[in-house]
Amino acid sequence: MMHNAICIHEEDFGVLWKHKDWRTGAAAVRRSRRLVVSSIATVGNYEYGFYWYFYQDGTIESEVKLTGIVHTRGVEPGEDPVHGTIVAPLVSAPVHQHFFNVRLDMTVDGTENSVYEIETVADEPGPANPFDGAFHAEATLLRTELEARRSVDPLAARSWRVVNPTVRNGLGQPVAYDLVPGENVRPFGAPGSSFRKRAGFVDHHLWVTPFAPGERYAAGDYPNGHPGGAGLPAWTAADRPIEATDVVLWYTFGAHHVPRPEDWPVMPVVRIGFMLRPRGFFDRSPALDVPPPAGHEDHCAIPD
């Protein structure tokens, strides 16, 4: 076993892109390869695998893999625990949550970055929407730290966009990267609980701050030694401006675990994470120069 080490490797990841011309039957396909940078931390009875994936289309993905041995307690014969699941005879594992916060020091083609919240909205019925099927994406600028305390909303397809309005792509659009949430959850512990006070970053899924060298840890420097409120809740209370500046995104994501018998005695990996996806950062797909699989030739013309 190697301590204080990271693993770097490349792996196949299925189809990168594919197209078949329905008129001629000609087809083209590319395999995806991703660069993987990972490490695994053992914390008590759990293992947390931290994986960063770098894709050929410019996407960056962060994934946490949770495994190890669930915490358990003994139960009386015939007991049906309210706050846990029977995973073995006379053994119960509690319902619980794991929360992570990632500090993303964004520099999208420079430091003059602004953050927008993107949501999809249905158009109102009327002459401009004769079939009542139209919808569009709306962008809302987050101007200050308090405005940028946000939570996920998958029903609105909510994401967040980091834009550099001073740099334009070949289509005249400002270059940007989107933060696309993955699976997530809210904390179920009461706001006044010790954990909620010390880990105040779980109150929101997104926080945005202007870059400050001393602001490095979402829960503050000494989360086990303060009564609560340090870190992101304290910093963002100043409500500093975050428009057209060197911004830091802090993304909170949680795994909600209602244990199963299949999680015992060693829990199979549970995956959670998010993606950073280019949005007009490139003029066209950066994956066009990937060669075809060995032994295959393109029979479908891809437009320039």
DRENDOSE-510674 format. One line per 10 residues: number of its first residue (from 1); their letters; for each residue x, y negated, z of N, C-alpha, C. Coordinates in steps of 0.001 Angstrom, whole numbers, m for minus. Atoms other than C-alpha are relative to their C-alpha. Last residue first. Example, Ala and Ser with C-alpha at 12.3 -4.5 7.8 and 13.67 -1.06 7.14 Angstrom:
BEGIN
2	sa	m820/1190/m60/13670/1060/7140/m770/m1090/730 | 890/1190/0/12300/4500/7800/900/m1200/0;
//
This chain:
BEGIN
304	dpiachdehg	m1043/846/m614/m16956/m21245/m41034/m631/m1080/844 | m155/1380/497/m19808/m18797/m41627/1101/m741/726 | 321/878/m1115/m19192/m15103/m40774/220/m1431/m466 | m631/1309/13/m19299/m12840/m43858/m502/m841/1183 | 1019/1039/m160/m20234/m9244/m43094/706/m1349/81 | 786/m60/1232/m18214/m6234/m44225/m1115/m1045/29 | 1246/762/59/m15471/m6686/m41661/m667/191/m1361 | m79/1221/779/m12912/m3905/m41514/m1352/m693/37 | 1260/569/470/m12451/m1165/m38952/262/m1277/m788 | 671/m898/927/m9486/1140/m38330/m1311/m513/m535;
294	apppvdlaps	m901/m749/869/m8333/m704/m35236/m794/964/m873 | m547/m1221/m596/m11083/m2928/m33864/860/762/m1002 | 956/m1107/m101/m11447/m6282/m35628/631/1214/659 | m10/m931/1129/m9043/m9112/m34791/m1023/1105/169 | m250/m1340/m526/m10033/m11872/m32331/m40/995/m1157 | m1298/m503/469/m9700/m15188/m34161/348/1362/576 | 27/m373/1411/m13410/m15994/m33920/1318/598/m477 | m224/m1443/140/m13456/m15883/m30100/34/443/m1455 | m1435/m274/m56/m12972/m19642/m29608/326/1479/m182 | m354/m1137/m836/m16550/m20168/m30842/1510/221/6;
284	rdffgrprlm	632/m1205/518/m16862/m23669/m32269/417/1157/899 | 803/409/1154/m15871/m27246/m31423/m787/1164/m585 | m581/m372/1286/m14695/m26197/m27963/m930/m467/m1114 | m1433/176/m232/m15506/m27828/m24614/784/336/m1271 | m546/1049/855/m19038/m28190/m25936/1459/m287/273 | 1179/628/599/m20337/m26238/m22954/484/m1176/m838 | m232/1224/765/m17684/m23815/m21732/m1282/m484/m653 | 107/m225/1439/m18925/m21299/m19123/204/m1311/m754 | m272/1319/570/m17931/m21065/m15458/51/187/m1513 | m822/232/1185/m19533/m17944/m14034/208/m1492/m236;
274	fgirvvpmvp	494/1091/840/m20906/m16721/m10708/930/m124/m1197 | m945/975/531/m20488/m13939/m8162/m688/m1072/m822 | 641/1309/104/m21991/m10864/m6521/1026/m988/m552 | m660/1093/719/m21152/m7170/m6755/m846/m1271/34 | 1048/961/333/m21984/m4341/m4336/689/m1231/m587 | m232/1426/225/m19455/m1489/m4308/m1288/m741/m332 | m396/328/1371/m20515/1879/m2918/49/m1514/m197 | 933/743/842/m20685/1959/905/534/m168/m1420 | m772/1072/623/m18777/4684/2728/m885/m673/m1040 | m865/637/m991/m20628/6890/5250/922/m1079/m561;
264	wdeprpvhha	m713/m682/m1080/m23287/5813/4366/577/1330/m511 | m1140/825/m394/m24502/3282/1806/855/657/1080 | m1075/m174/992/m26747/5907/169/1227/m854/315 | m746/m1214/m325/m28821/5968/3375/1162/236/m959 | 662/m1198/492/m29662/2397/2465/740/1221/541 | m732/m1251/243/m28701/m883/4142/m903/1142/m441 | 899/m876/m765/m30704/m4111/3649/534/1410/m228 | m173/m1451/m69/m27806/m6273/2505/m1015/621/956 | 1001/m390/m986/m28202/m9820/1230/m56/1521/37 | 514/m1345/260/m25056/m10982/m538/m942/374/1134;
254	gftywlvvdt	155/m977/m1058/m24420/m14713/m472/m537/1325/m498 | 810/m1113/482/m23119/m17475/m2682/23/1120/1032 | 290/m995/m1030/m21858/m20937/m1788/m864/1106/m600 | 1159/m856/295/m20283/m23092/m4506/m111/1083/1065 | m31/m1058/m1006/m18060/m26036/m3637/m1249/834/m195 | 1249/m723/m211/m17390/m28284/m6618/237/1091/1036 | m159/m1373/m463/m14480/m30730/m6381/m1391/588/202 | 983/m653/m862/m14591/m33926/m8388/439/1406/389 | m604/m1321/m171/m11851/m36201/m9740/m852/780/992 | m1154/m57/m892/m14009/m39166/m10751/537/1419/39;
244	aeiprdaatw	m1188/350/770/m16640/m40274/m13232/1243/m46/882 | 184/192/1436/m19496/m40109/m10693/1303/m443/m639 | m661/m1119/672/m18831/m38651/m7247/m131/m104/m1518 | 358/m131/1413/m19653/m41609/m4996/794/1128/m655 | m931/653/927/m19149/m40937/m1270/m469/148/m1449 | 732/271/1246/m22163/m39990/848/862/m766/m998 | m449/1332/427/m20157/m40236/4113/m682/m431/m1291 | 831/976/m707/m22228/m37281/5364/381/m1426/m371 | 1002/553/915/m20450/m35276/2650/m956/m964/677 | m583/782/1090/m17345/m34801/4790/m1076/m675/m845;
234	aplgaggphg	m612/1237/m503/m19144/m33778/7971/531/m858/m1139 | 1027/897/m547/m21509/m31243/6381/576/m1329/474 | 844/661/998/m18663/m29911/4177/m1104/m866/598 | m73/m391/1395/m16187/m29166/6953/m974/m772/m872 | m1239/353/697/m17163/m29564/10577/m55/461/m1455 | 86/1240/760/m20736/m29560/11870/1236/m380/m772 | 837/45/1195/m20364/m26985/14613/65/m1346/m691 | 1410/m308/m323/m19077/m26399/18143/m918/m21/m1207 | 792/1224/m95/m15443/m26173/17005/m1463/350/218 | m364/836/m1141/m12880/m23444/17641/m759/m1295/104;
224	npydgaayre	264/m727/m1249/m14032/m20556/15478/261/m856/1234 | 1431/m282/m176/m14380/m22785/12396/m326/740/1289 | 50/m921/m1137/m10868/m24243/12780/m1453/375/308 | m1273/m689/m233/m9865/m26045/9560/m98/1075/1074 | m972/737/m801/m13341/m26977/8398/1219/850/285 | 451/18/m1395/m16177/m24693/7297/936/m795/900 | 1401/409/m63/m15726/m25388/3564/m522/m108/1422 | 773/m1148/m477/m11925/m25272/3780/m1432/m429/305 | m342/m1259/661/m9610/m27518/1783/m916/1157/369 | 1283/m716/m42/m10455/m31136/2503/145/1304/m787;
214	gpafptvwlh	204/m643/m1287/m7042/m32580/3372/m1273/804/115 | m966/m1069/m284/m6030/m33300/m228/m260/746/1299 | m741/509/m1155/m9251/m35232/m1020/952/1106/449 | m1199/m711/m451/m10961/m34758/m4375/659/m727/1167 | m1173/501/710/m14381/m36374/m4557/1240/685/568 | m748/1035/m698/m17004/m34032/m3155/1036/m597/m941 | m988/659/857/m19740/m31853/m4631/656/m1103/809 | m465/1257/m579/m21799/m29288/m2702/998/m594/m992 | m944/888/670/m23806/m26478/m4243/279/m1217/858 | m817/m803/911/m25464/m23485/m2588/1030/m847/m730;
204	hdvfgarkrf	233/320/1412/m26711/m25479/371/901/879/m853 | 1250/749/109/m27116/m24786/4101/m364/m327/m1444 | 1065/m880/507/m24450/m22062/3866/m1322/m742/m150 | m3/m27/1458/m21715/m24746/4100/m1104/897/m559 | 1004/900/552/m22704/m25283/7731/m54/m5/m1508 | m103/m225/1443/m20699/m22241/8774/m1055/m838/m702 | m1427/m80/334/m20098/m23307/12387/240/217/m1494 | m705/1212/m385/m23627/m24547/13027/1453/15/m475 | 409/1073/898/m25309/m21791/11020/719/m1301/334 | m598/m216/1319/m23283/m19115/12841/m368/m1121/m971;
194	ssgpagfprv	m1438/279/m28/m24105/m20514/16269/621/140/m1378 | m838/m1121/m420/m27819/m20575/15539/1469/m366/m74 | m676/277/m1261/m29661/m23900/15389/903/1110/484 | m953/1115/116/m30498/m23598/11693/760/m289/1284 | 604/1298/m310/m32069/m20148/12318/1036/m1120/m93 | m243/425/m1374/m30388/m17195/10592/m562/m1390/230 | 1198/m226/m795/m32085/m16270/7319/219/m276/1486 | m265/m586/m1320/m29441/m17757/5059/m1287/139/796 | m108/1022/m1035/m30636/m18285/1471/348/672/1323 | 1003/m132/m1045/m29860/m15807/m1297/147/m1176/950;
184	negpvldyav	m245/824/m1185/m27824/m15458/m4475/m1166/153/972 | 883/m386/m1101/m27392/m13383/m7632/346/m809/1241 | 415/m1389/105/m25445/m15328/m10237/m997/308/1101 | 131/m856/m1179/m25152/m19072/m10609/m314/1443/m381 | 1208/m808/151/m23896/m20657/m13852/m113/931/1212 | m34/m958/m1096/m21408/m23499/m13346/m1332/738/m28 | 1173/m262/m831/m21283/m25133/m16758/346/964/1125 | 77/m1398/m449/m18160/m26639/m18353/m1209/130/913 | 596/m367/m1279/m18108/m29863/m20337/203/1481/277 | m427/m1345/m379/m16711/m31834/m23272/m500/321/1399;
174	pqglgnrvtp	m981/m14/m1085/m18773/m34851/m24287/361/1429/384 | 583/m286/m1311/m20467/m34368/m27673/1072/m74/1089 | 324/1246/m678/m19269/m36058/m30871/m604/182/1375 | 1385/340/313/m19449/m32852/m32892/m434/m1300/676 | 120/334/1415/m15664/m32457/m32970/m1398/m351/m441 | m389/m1081/900/m15543/m32626/m29174/m212/m429/m1447 | 1053/m549/858/m15612/m35816/m27155/550/1143/m851 | m608/m868/1013/m13528/m36955/m24185/m1122/659/m788 | m1015/758/739/m14520/m39953/m22019/660/822/m1103 | 614/846/1031/m17820/m38433/m20849/1015/m767/m847;
164	nvvrwsraal	m942/1111/139/m16020/m35577/m19055/m519/m907/m1108 | m160/671/1289/m18876/m33342/m17956/1110/m1039/96 | m1072/958/m249/m19253/m30798/m15147/414/m578/m1349 | m919/283/1108/m22607/m29080/m15592/1009/m1070/402 | m644/1303/m189/m24731/m27433/m12945/1105/m171/m1017 | m1451/m114/m4/m27254/m24634/m13393/562/m1395/187 | m857/1092/m473/m30984/m24207/m12796/1480/383/m70 | m1262/m234/708/m32916/m21730/m14944/1032/m1058/388 | m208/1165/862/m36059/m23290/m13412/1256/141/m844 | 1228/167/772/m37216/m19968/m11957/59/m1229/m900;
154	pdvsrraele	m6/m796/1236/m33606/m19247/m10965/m1259/m177/m831 | 1403/m169/355/m33569/m22163/m8517/m59/787/m1301 | 325/m678/1247/m30250/m22456/m6700/m1513/47/m203 | 204/m1431/m156/m29733/m25042/m3981/m399/613/m1340 | 1032/m633/805/m28341/m28573/m4021/m57/1505/263 | 303/m1153/m855/m26400/m31021/m1874/m1185/727/m623 | m555/m1242/535/m25301/m33182/m4809/m90/1170/976 | 805/m431/1144/m27569/m36125/m3994/436/1377/m494 | 1279/m467/m530/m25861/m36320/m594/m937/442/m1117 | m129/m1287/m681/m22430/m36429/m2214/m1334/522/531;
144	trlltaeahf	m656/71/m1307/m23322/m39211/m4622/3/1382/651 | m880/1153/m134/m24214/m39688/m8293/783/m46/1310 | m173/22/m1454/m25712/m36359/m9339/1051/m1057/313 | m1321/356/m518/m26834/m36974/m12928/m24/m19/1526 | 96/1049/m1010/m30003/m35135/m13921/1378/m250/581 | m1211/199/m794/m30036/m33111/m17156/m189/m1176/948 | m186/1373/m464/m33226/m31772/m18733/1216/m67/912 | m874/161/m1159/m33489/m28603/m20811/150/m1477/328 | m1296/624/248/m36443/m28097/m23132/785/m102/1293 | m654/355/m1259/m39714/m26242/m23504/1396/m511/m315;
134	agdfpnapgp	m1254/758/36/m42196/m25662/m26325/525/m252/1417 | m1140/m876/m271/m44758/m22833/m26346/1325/m725/92 | m241/m62/m1446/m48034/m24720/m26079/1178/907/362 | 168/m1404/m384/m48810/m23930/m29736/309/234/1480 | 1303/m540/406/m49453/m27539/m30775/m234/1445/437 | m202/m1376/m461/m46607/m29051/m28744/m1259/810/m332 | m1411/m319/218/m46194/m32527/m30264/331/1427/420 | m313/m69/1432/m49979/m32790/m30655/1453/372/m271 | 384/1176/779/m50535/m31960/m26993/406/158/m1441 | 829/m312/1176/m49642/m29587/m24184/m398/m1287/m725;
124	edavteieyv	1433/163/m216/m46878/m30919/m21917/m766/410/m1256 | 619/1192/574/m43424/m29514/m22568/m1492/m37/320 | 994/m256/1047/m42082/m26872/m20184/m587/m1316/m495 | 1327/537/m280/m38939/m27887/m18262/m927/318/m1173 | 874/m133/1157/m35545/m26168/m18104/m1433/m362/397 | 1191/m813/m207/m33162/m27449/m15454/m803/57/m1290 | 731/m342/1214/m29606/m28776/m15595/m1169/907/366 | 811/m1177/m247/m28016/m30586/m12642/m872/238/m1230 | 1426/63/304/m25305/m32947/m13798/m665/1302/440 | 725/m1256/m176/m21795/m33502/m12437/m1485/m238/m240;
114	snetgdvtmd	1293/214/m638/m19389/m36229/m13586/m757/1321/15 | 1081/m980/131/m15701/m35900/m14416/m1248/m442/750 | 1202/839/m6/m13037/m38527/m15038/m1226/883/m248 | 603/99/m1330/m10185/m36198/m13983/m1241/m882/48 | m302/1245/m715/m9008/m34968/m17356/m768/m49/1308 | m710/874/955/m10028/m32341/m19946/308/m1364/615 | 465/m316/1344/m12441/m30816/m17432/583/m1015/m967 | m678/1005/819/m10483/m31013/m14182/m334/327/m1448 | 246/95/1433/m12517/m29192/m11563/811/m1125/m641 | m584/1319/288/m11154/m28301/m8144/m42/m195/m1511;
104	lrvnffhqhv	m334/121/1410/m13488/m25382/m7504/461/m1421/m291 | m394/1396/270/m13662/m24421/m3816/527/m85/m1430 | m1140/158/883/m15492/m21114/m3481/224/m1484/m276 | m15/1329/610/m17800/m20384/m551/1295/m149/m785 | m1302/447/472/m18736/m16894/539/m142/m1416/m547 | m53/1252/752/m21650/m15552/2548/1443/m364/m324 | m1393/430/164/m22349/m11980/3666/m14/m1273/m837 | m371/792/1174/m25796/m11066/5006/1495/m289/20 | m972/1077/m214/m27283/m8529/7415/307/m705/m1324 | 173/922/1125/m29904/m5830/7981/908/m1208/246;
94	pasvlpavit	866/1179/m50/m28465/m3556/10631/m128/m709/m1336 | m820/1121/477/m27142/7/10165/m886/m1233/m106 | 660/1109/704/m28806/2753/12237/1028/m1044/m410 | m917/1089/357/m27473/6172/13347/m755/m1044/m822 | m251/798/m1197/m29525/8825/15189/979/m1153/m244 | 705/m363/m1231/m29314/11143/12148/482/m791/1209 | m413/m1360/m350/m27796/9168/9277/m750/363/1278 | m876/m445/1081/m28578/5886/7492/536/1409/226 | m612/m1262/m366/m31590/4805/9576/824/492/m1192 | 415/m1170/766/m32162/1211/8517/696/1230/566;
84	ghvpdegpev	m990/m832/645/m31985/m1980/10551/m634/1167/m731 | m1040/832/599/m33770/m4860/12229/1083/818/m692 | 574/1108/762/m37059/m3140/13041/1070/m734/m794 | m498/1342/m317/m35482/150/14105/m587/m1070/m920 | 40/611/1331/m37697/3259/13790/435/m1450/162 | 29/1467/76/m36856/5331/16892/14/m453/m1458 | 1320/505/351/m37805/9024/16745/m83/m1510/m112 | 785/m879/883/m34685/10175/18582/m1402/m566/m229 | 666/m1103/m689/m33007/7131/20167/m735/892/m1006 | 1424/207/m264/m30687/4982/18107/m553/1244/693;
74	grthvigtlk	785/m1181/m258/m26896/4623/17847/m1447/m342/315 | 273/m226/m1419/m25346/1595/16269/m814/1282/147 | 1101/m858/m424/m23743/877/12906/m191/m44/1511 | 51/m10/m1464/m21542/m1569/10986/m1235/787/445 | 954/908/m633/m21281/m629/7331/73/141/1521 | 887/m747/m876/m18108/1069/6099/m911/m984/722 | m480/m311/m1346/m16161/m296/3151/m1031/801/773 | 27/m1429/m263/m17436/m2074/42/527/228/1416 | 102/m357/m1406/m18165/m5579/m1222/m85/1512/140 | 452/m1377/m129/m16954/m6656/m4656/48/384/1476;
64	veseitgdqy	m403/m609/m1260/m16732/m10415/m5127/m608/1394/48 | 808/m1084/m531/m16856/m11713/m8686/595/485/1318 | m466/m378/m1333/m15659/m14944/m10252/m952/1053/549 | 958/m601/m928/m16095/m15364/m13995/681/313/1320 | m704/m441/m1201/m14292/m17685/m16392/m1056/522/969 | 727/m170/m1254/m15720/m18079/m19897/941/467/1107 | m183/1151/m876/m13452/m19388/m22676/m750/86/1315 | 876/1081/467/m14704/m16980/m25359/93/m1237/887 | m509/575/1250/m11724/m14655/m24855/m892/m1086/m567 | 510/m607/1226/m12642/m14012/m21221/501/m745/m1238;
54	fywyfgyeyn	m210/1031/1023/m10804/m14717/m17965/m295/631/m1363 | m54/m520/1361/m12061/m12620/m15036/111/m1176/m977 | 187/1079/972/m11336/m13498/m11410/198/600/m1390 | m388/m184/1396/m11842/m10732/m8847/m292/m1268/m799 | 187/1304/661/m11950/m10850/m5059/592/89/m1408 | m837/140/1181/m12446/m7416/m3496/m331/m1300/m704 | 485/989/952/m13826/m7534/29/1007/m76/m1154 | m974/420/1010/m13371/m4476/2196/m676/m984/m936 | 343/275/1397/m15450/m4117/5350/1245/m228/m844 | 405/m1241/647/m14877/m2433/8727/m345/m180/m1473;
44	gvtaissvvl	739/m899/m872/m12880/m5297/10190/m308/1292/m732 | 423/825/m1133/m11844/m7542/7312/m872/880/893 | 719/m810/m981/m9865/m5673/4667/m287/m868/1212 | m238/307/m1409/m8948/m8021/1819/m839/935/865 | 979/m600/m910/m8638/m6949/m1818/413/m298/1434 | m602/m399/m1275/m6914/m8900/m4598/m1114/554/878 | 785/m486/m1124/m7681/m9592/m8225/846/252/1236 | m885/357/m1110/m6662/m11303/m11457/m769/319/1277 | 523/m170/m1348/m8296/m9682/m14491/1085/m363/1010 | m1117/m2/m934/m7662/m10755/m18084/m582/m3/1406;
34	rrsrrvaaag	m60/1043/m1009/m10590/m9810/m20290/1237/184/867 | m1039/m303/m988/m10833/m7965/m23561/17/m1136/1008 | m387/993/m1001/m13999/m8019/m25641/1117/560/875 | m61/m479/m1371/m14335/m5887/m28759/472/m1134/908 | m1272/192/m691/m15340/m7558/m32001/m115/558/1414 | 24/m110/m1451/m18083/m6605/m34472/1401/m251/544 | m1300/331/m575/m18991/m7163/m38118/m127/53/1515 | m113/295/m1437/m21831/m5743/m40181/1425/m357/370 | m1401/163/m404/m23075/m5414/m43752/67/m451/1454 | m414/m1104/m850/m26662/m4167/m44144/1434/m81/457;
24	trwdkhkwlv	m969/m868/682/m27181/m6473/m47106/373/1231/806 | 263/m52/1441/m30305/m8389/m46112/884/1037/m678 | 1145/m867/275/m30279/m7597/m42404/m305/113/m1486 | 820/720/969/m26765/m8990/m42070/m1144/913/m425 | 321/m807/1176/m25411/m7325/m38950/m921/m814/m896 | 1066/449/890/m23661/m9377/m36274/m161/989/m1149 | 397/m929/1057/m21570/m8606/m33224/m1054/m641/m870 | 1068/500/856/m19737/m10457/m30462/m240/1000/m1133 | m204/1447/m136/m17541/m9593/m27503/m1021/m746/m852 | 192/844/1183/m18800/m6013/m27215/226/m1464/348;
14	gfdeehicia	1126/m211/908/m17373/m3843/m24446/m38/m966/m1170 | 1279/339/m613/m15124/m5113/m21700/m1129/43/m1023 | 1062/81/990/m11672/m3659/m22372/m1313/m307/719 | 864/m1158/189/m9151/m4395/m19660/m1016/m265/m1098 | 966/266/1062/m6160/m6602/m18945/m832/1241/m204 | 29/m959/1093/m4159/m6561/m15716/m1036/m442/m1026 | 300/653/1272/m3044/m8725/m12838/29/1059/m1083 | m95/m870/1174/m3126/m7411/m9268/m390/m802/m1237 | 1127/79/916/m2431/m9628/m6272/273/917/m1175 | m264/m149/1428/m171/m9019/m3299/m1282/m208/m783;
4	nhmm	m144/1357/531/m64/m10031/368/341/20/m1490 | 636/1077/m744/482/m6416/1442/269/m1344/m683 | m733/1264/66/1235/m3498/m879/m789/m1081/724 | 842/1193/0/0/0/0/881/m1249/0;
//
